[in-house]
């Protein structure tokens, strides 16, 4: 089953959801702003994305700039910050068959889904 970490207020996230809906594949929407992932869940997503936690942080968000920008954090602390402030999690994340992408590009997302 496909999972999408979705932010309904984000146009790219809504477009991604539409692509997934049109793929005729079973999917689950995770509204991560309302229900932030646990430490284990977010750690697993980062592993599936094959990135470092800092690469999943939205560094242009006001919360990041005002509270965290000029500090250094270890990976666990970064994950905890994203759990506490889920708006900092880069969107949109799509998971399929234990692999994940940040689906900001429609063509890459369609290729990933096929």
GIUR-V467448 format. One record per helix or strand of 3 or more residues. SS is the DSSP state (~ for helix, > for strand). FROM is the first residue (numbers start at 1). LEN is the number of residues. If there is no record, write none. Layout:
SS:FROM:LEN + SS:FROM:LEN
//
This chain:
>:2:4 + ~:11:12 + >:27:4 + ~:39:11 + ~:53:4 + ~:62:6 + ~:75:10 + ~:86:3 + >:93:4 + >:99:4 + ~:106:8
//
